[in-house]
Amino acid sequence: MRELVLNNFWWKVTAFLLAVLVWFGFRPREERWNLFPDTFRPYYTRYFVAHPVSISKPAADTREFKVTPSEVDITLTGDEKTLRALRGSQLRATADVSDLDANSLKGKTNTLPMKVSFPNDEKIRIERVMPDHVQVELLKE
């Protein structure tokens, strides 16, 4: 029995390792990582280029604003299946002007941070918003 195991031992080890590599290589991508569901999950990155910026304000607010730049680039990371299913129309890039009063807006350009929202999903993370601030100018009261 000992001779059966030790005869050409290194060839047997090499063949076993190659078989394991081939087995992992030919499995569907979704199944590869399910062996270790919580410890080893690959991340996928998705870019939304030139996504339009909208203004967030109360419904009764009739003021008109100009936002510069009017588009931002958004980078999201997370689960590949979830990110592939995400549509650009589900993302919202907003600048909130509800806290700005009329005195702070007259003749000035205000810098506001960008807020990005998407359907609640713990599998997605905002990696980057470029630019992360926009200039907001009051056009008409």
C-alpha positions as CSV (number, residue, x, y, z in Angstrom):
1,M,0.0,0.0,0.0
2,R,2.8,2.4,0.9
3,E,4.4,1.8,-2.5
4,L,1.1,2.7,-4.2
5,V,1.0,6.1,-2.6
6,L,4.7,7.0,-2.7
7,N,5.4,5.8,-6.2
8,N,5.5,8.9,-8.5
9,F,4.2,11.0,-5.5
10,W,5.0,14.4,-7.0
11,W,3.3,13.5,-10.3
12,K,0.2,12.6,-8.3
13,V,0.3,15.8,-6.3
14,T,0.8,17.9,-9.5
15,A,-2.1,16.0,-11.3
16,F,-4.4,16.7,-8.3
17,L,-3.6,20.4,-8.2
18,L,-4.2,20.7,-11.9
19,A,-7.5,19.0,-11.6
20,V,-8.6,21.4,-8.8
21,L,-7.6,24.4,-11.0
22,V,-9.5,23.1,-14.0
23,W,-12.5,22.4,-11.8
24,F,-12.5,26.0,-10.5
25,G,-11.8,27.4,-14.0
26,F,-14.8,25.8,-15.7
27,R,-17.5,26.5,-13.2
28,P,-19.9,29.5,-13.8
29,R,-18.8,32.7,-12.2
30,E,-21.7,32.9,-9.8
31,E,-21.0,29.4,-8.4
32,R,-17.2,30.0,-7.9
33,W,-17.6,32.2,-4.9
34,N,-20.4,30.5,-3.2
35,L,-18.0,28.1,-1.5
36,F,-17.1,30.9,0.9
37,P,-20.2,33.1,0.9
38,D,-19.2,35.7,3.5
39,T,-15.5,35.7,3.4
40,F,-14.4,35.9,-0.2
41,R,-16.6,38.0,-2.5
42,P,-15.2,39.8,-5.5
43,Y,-16.3,43.4,-6.1
44,Y,-17.5,44.7,-9.4
45,T,-17.2,48.4,-10.4
46,R,-19.7,50.3,-12.5
47,Y,-19.3,53.8,-13.9
48,F,-22.1,56.2,-14.7
49,V,-20.6,58.9,-16.8
50,A,-22.2,62.3,-17.3
51,H,-25.2,61.6,-15.0
52,P,-27.5,64.7,-14.7
53,V,-27.6,66.7,-11.5
54,S,-31.0,67.7,-10.1
55,I,-32.0,70.3,-7.5
56,S,-33.7,69.1,-4.3
57,K,-36.0,71.8,-2.9
58,P,-39.4,72.0,-1.2
59,A,-42.4,71.7,-3.5
60,A,-43.6,75.3,-2.7
61,D,-40.2,76.8,-3.6
62,T,-40.6,78.4,-7.1
63,R,-37.0,79.7,-7.4
64,E,-35.0,78.7,-10.4
65,F,-31.4,77.7,-10.1
66,K,-28.4,77.1,-12.4
67,V,-26.1,74.2,-11.5
68,T,-22.5,74.1,-12.6
69,P,-21.5,71.5,-13.7
70,S,-24.8,70.0,-14.7
71,E,-23.5,66.5,-14.9
72,V,-21.3,64.3,-12.6
73,D,-19.5,61.0,-12.9
74,I,-20.5,58.3,-10.4
75,T,-18.5,55.2,-9.5
76,L,-20.3,52.4,-7.6
77,T,-18.8,49.1,-6.3
78,G,-20.5,46.0,-5.1
79,D,-22.1,42.8,-6.1
80,E,-21.9,42.2,-9.8
81,K,-25.4,40.9,-10.3
82,T,-26.9,43.8,-8.4
83,L,-24.9,46.5,-10.2
84,R,-25.6,45.0,-13.7
85,A,-29.3,45.2,-12.9
86,L,-29.1,48.8,-11.8
87,R,-30.3,51.3,-14.4
88,G,-29.2,54.9,-14.7
89,S,-32.7,56.1,-14.1
90,Q,-32.7,54.6,-10.6
91,L,-29.8,56.9,-9.6
92,R,-30.3,60.4,-8.4
93,A,-27.5,63.0,-8.1
94,T,-28.9,66.0,-6.2
95,A,-27.8,69.3,-4.7
96,D,-30.0,70.3,-1.8
97,V,-30.9,74.0,-1.8
98,S,-33.7,73.8,0.8
99,D,-31.4,75.2,3.6
100,L,-30.3,78.2,1.6
101,D,-32.2,81.4,2.4
102,A,-32.8,84.3,0.0
103,N,-30.0,86.5,1.6
104,S,-27.3,83.9,1.1
105,L,-28.3,83.5,-2.6
106,K,-28.5,87.1,-3.8
107,G,-25.7,87.7,-6.3
108,K,-23.7,84.8,-5.0
109,T,-22.7,81.4,-6.2
110,N,-22.9,78.7,-3.5
111,T,-21.0,75.5,-3.3
112,L,-23.0,72.5,-2.3
113,P,-22.1,68.9,-1.8
114,M,-23.4,66.2,-4.1
115,K,-25.8,63.6,-2.7
116,V,-26.3,60.4,-4.6
117,S,-29.2,58.1,-3.9
118,F,-30.2,54.7,-5.4
119,P,-32.5,51.9,-4.4
120,N,-31.7,50.7,-0.9
121,D,-29.2,47.8,-1.3
122,E,-26.5,46.8,1.2
123,K,-24.6,45.2,-1.7
124,I,-23.8,48.6,-3.4
125,R,-21.4,51.3,-2.2
126,I,-20.7,54.7,-3.6
127,E,-17.0,54.7,-4.4
128,R,-16.6,58.2,-5.9
129,V,-18.6,61.2,-7.2
130,M,-16.7,63.5,-9.5
131,P,-17.0,66.4,-8.9
132,D,-18.2,66.0,-5.3
133,H,-19.4,69.6,-5.0
134,V,-21.3,71.8,-7.5
135,Q,-21.9,75.5,-7.9
136,V,-25.5,76.7,-7.5
137,E,-26.6,80.1,-8.6
138,L,-30.0,81.7,-8.2
139,L,-31.5,82.7,-11.6
140,K,-35.0,83.8,-10.7
141,E,-36.9,84.3,-7.4
